[in-house]
Amino acid sequence: MVNRDLRVSDAEREHVGQLLQRAVGLGMLSLGEFTERMDTALASRTRGELNSVLVDLPGVRLIGEPATERAAGHGKPVPLPQPGHAAASGLAGVVQGGAIRPRMSGVNRRGNWQVAPMLRVNSWLSGVTLDFTQAIMTTQVVEIQVDDYASSLTLVVPQEATVDLDGLELVGSSVNNKVRSGPPIGPLHLLVHGRVRFGSVTAKQPFMAHWRRLLGQ
């Protein structure tokens, strides 16, 4: 059996996803091309299928190739950016009312920000942090619709809050709920649903609240 027919693991698919993210940061791929190639990578079963999304990217070593990188241009490999490069590319996130749409950037909502009854988070290659500890609430239950691609969503809530993450559809992603999941017994209940592809969602309390709980305060 030749290398291209060998089966690939989830770790190899994840590695290819990271390479595609960096290629977007360098301007090698558009967001549309990234979407198409990521879908192909997630569905790949063999090295040949997985490598097909990388074969035209200079300086990228294909799965199963020797450690020597492929040359590009005048025989020199084109380096891919380090993690975090895309976030510094200058493509800012867009926040309008209840809609948060960052592209290769970071969005942080903290302090006394006004929380709409429904929030829509649509992020690509980005990090979004929503801190509800001092936010101005208009309703007890806040619905968060998520459509994320290769991004992270962090929800910081007061100690008495509850968060329901069961409505999320995950594709190569992770969810970590460090707070109570319900029923809504406090002043705030977050109902989170939607789709997360190659990303993560975390619900937690503020750092100091964790230490106060450990100290019995």
C-alpha positions in Angstrom: 0.0 0.0 0.0 1.4 3.4 -1.0 1.4 6.3 1.4 -1.5 8.1 -0.3 -3.8 5.2 0.5 -3.0 5.1 4.2 -5.8 6.1 6.6 -5.4 9.4 8.4 -6.1 10.2 12.0 -8.0 13.0 13.7 -4.7 14.5 14.7 -3.6 14.7 11.1 -6.8 16.4 10.1 -6.4 18.9 12.9 -2.8 19.6 11.8 -4.0 20.2 8.2 -6.7 22.6 9.6 -4.0 24.6 11.3 -2.0 24.9 8.1 -5.0 26.1 6.2 -5.7 28.7 8.9 -2.1 30.0 8.6 -2.4 30.0 4.8 -5.5 32.4 5.1 -3.4 34.6 7.3 -0.7 34.9 4.6 -3.3 35.7 1.9 -2.8 32.4 0.1 -6.4 31.4 0.5 -9.7 33.3 0.6 -12.3 32.5 3.3 -14.4 30.8 0.7 -11.4 28.6 -0.4 -10.7 27.9 3.3 -14.3 26.7 3.9 -14.2 24.3 0.9 -10.8 22.9 1.8 -11.6 22.5 5.5 -14.8 20.6 4.6 -12.7 18.3 2.4 -10.1 17.9 5.2 -12.7 16.9 7.7 -14.2 14.3 5.4 -10.8 12.9 4.3 -10.1 9.2 5.0 -6.7 8.7 3.2 -3.5 10.7 3.0 -4.1 11.3 -0.7 -7.5 12.9 0.0 -6.1 15.0 2.9 -3.0 16.2 1.0 -5.2 17.4 -1.9 -6.1 20.5 0.1 -2.3 21.4 0.6 -0.7 20.4 -2.6 -0.7 23.9 -4.2 0.4 25.8 -1.1 4.2 26.6 -1.1 6.3 25.8 1.9 3.8 23.3 3.3 5.0 19.7 4.0 2.4 17.2 3.0 1.3 14.4 5.4 3.7 11.5 5.0 6.4 13.5 3.2 10.0 13.5 4.5 10.9 16.3 6.9 12.6 18.4 4.1 10.1 21.1 3.1 9.0 21.6 -0.4 10.7 24.4 -2.2 8.9 27.4 -3.6 10.0 30.3 -5.9 13.8 30.3 -6.0 14.2 27.1 -4.0 13.5 28.6 -0.6 10.5 27.5 1.4 7.9 30.2 2.2 7.4 30.2 6.0 4.0 30.0 7.4 3.1 32.4 10.2 3.2 31.4 13.9 0.0 30.9 15.7 -1.6 34.3 16.4 -0.3 35.9 13.2 -3.8 36.0 11.7 -5.2 37.9 14.7 -2.7 40.6 14.0 -3.4 40.9 10.3 -5.6 44.0 10.7 -8.9 42.4 9.8 -11.0 43.7 12.7 -14.1 42.0 14.0 -17.5 43.6 13.4 -19.9 44.1 16.4 -23.3 45.5 15.5 -26.1 45.3 18.1 -26.6 41.7 18.9 -24.4 40.4 16.0 -20.7 39.7 16.5 -18.8 38.9 13.3 -15.0 38.9 13.7 -12.7 37.8 10.8 -9.1 36.8 11.8 -9.3 39.0 14.9 -10.4 39.1 18.5 -13.5 40.6 20.1 -13.8 41.2 23.9 -17.0 42.5 25.5 -16.5 43.4 29.2 -17.7 45.8 31.7 -21.1 47.5 31.6 -22.1 46.5 28.1 -25.7 46.2 27.0 -26.8 42.6 26.4 -29.5 41.9 23.8 -32.0 39.1 24.4 -30.4 37.3 21.5 -26.8 37.4 20.4 -25.4 36.0 17.1 -21.8 35.1 17.0 -20.3 34.3 13.5 -16.5 34.2 13.7 -13.8 32.9 11.4 -10.3 32.2 12.7 -11.0 34.5 15.7 -11.3 34.6 19.4 -14.5 36.0 21.1 -14.8 36.6 24.8 -18.2 37.6 26.3 -17.9 38.6 30.0 -21.4 38.9 31.6 -20.2 39.6 35.2 -20.9 43.4 35.0 -23.1 43.4 31.9 -26.4 45.2 31.8 -29.1 42.6 31.3 -32.7 43.1 30.0 -33.8 39.5 30.3 -33.0 36.5 32.5 -32.5 34.2 29.5 -30.1 35.2 26.8 -30.0 33.1 23.6 -26.7 32.9 21.8 -26.7 31.6 18.2 -23.2 30.4 17.1 -21.8 29.8 13.7 -18.1 29.6 14.2 -15.2 28.3 12.0 -11.8 27.6 13.5 -12.5 30.0 16.4 -12.9 30.1 20.2 -15.8 31.4 22.2 -15.3 32.1 25.9 -18.3 32.9 28.1 -17.5 34.4 31.5 -20.6 34.4 33.8 -21.3 35.4 37.5 -21.3 32.6 40.1 -25.1 32.3 40.2 -25.5 32.0 36.4 -26.3 28.9 34.5 -25.3 27.9 30.9 -26.8 25.4 28.5 -24.4 24.2 25.8 -26.3 21.1 24.8 -27.7 22.7 21.6 -24.3 23.0 19.9 -23.4 20.9 16.9 -19.7 20.1 16.9 -17.5 19.2 14.0 -13.9 18.6 15.1 -14.5 20.9 18.1 -14.6 20.9 21.9 -17.0 22.2 24.6 -16.0 22.8 28.2 -18.7 23.9 30.6 -17.2 24.8 34.0 -20.5 26.2 35.5 -23.9 25.0 36.3 -25.9 23.9 33.3 -29.4 24.6 34.6 -32.3 25.0 35.3 -32.2 28.8 35.2 -32.4 29.6 38.9 -30.3 32.8 39.0 -30.5 36.2 37.2 -28.8 34.9 34.1 -29.2 31.8 32.0 -27.3 31.5 28.6 -28.9 29.2 26.0 -26.2 28.5 23.4 -26.9 26.6 20.2 -25.6 26.5 16.6 -22.6 25.0 14.9 -18.9 25.0 15.8 -16.4 23.7 13.2 -12.9 23.1 14.3 -13.2 25.4 17.3 -14.0 25.5 21.0 -16.6 26.9 23.4 -15.9 27.4 27.1 -18.2 28.6 29.8 -16.5 29.6 33.1 -16.6 31.9 36.1 -14.1 34.8 36.7 -10.7 33.7 37.8 -11.1 35.3 41.3 -14.4 33.5 41.9 -12.7 30.2 41.4 -10.1 31.0 44.1 -12.7 32.4 46.5 -14.6 29.1 46.2 -11.5 27.1 46.9 -10.8 29.2 50.0 -14.4 28.8 51.2 -15.2 32.5 50.9 
